[in-house]
């Protein structure tokens, strides 16, 4: 399977990053690292991963905007406690909490709660995009520094 993903390079990175930010519990950082070590352009790879991951977060936002309780709890597996924790982040930090949408466990509920609260979409995608791009940029910088490519 990893060979199949690396053969298709940036397309695989986009799709894996998108899926990693939706219903499927995957990680996409390993493929970013693999592609960078294989010589992919760092700016392009980070942009592709960030775009895919941000668009995946939009699915959680849209489900929050119009999804049913069954869809949220059974399909997304975001229980009421996770939703309450995410809502607490929003209460405490406002929309700035979306900068942390890349975090495991809390990230998907944050995007979901943004939809439930009818958060402005433009601001949502801007903050989510900044957070996810920062994460992939750090992974890329650490990879390239550690490999001596930077």
Secondary structure by P-SEA (a helix, b strand, c coil): caaaaaaacaaaaaaaaaaaacccccccaaaaaaaaaacccaaaaaaaaaaaaaaaaaaaaaaaaccccccccccccccaaaaaaaaaaaaacccccccccccccaaaaaaaaaaaacccaaaaaaaaaaaaaaaaaaaaaaaaaaaccc
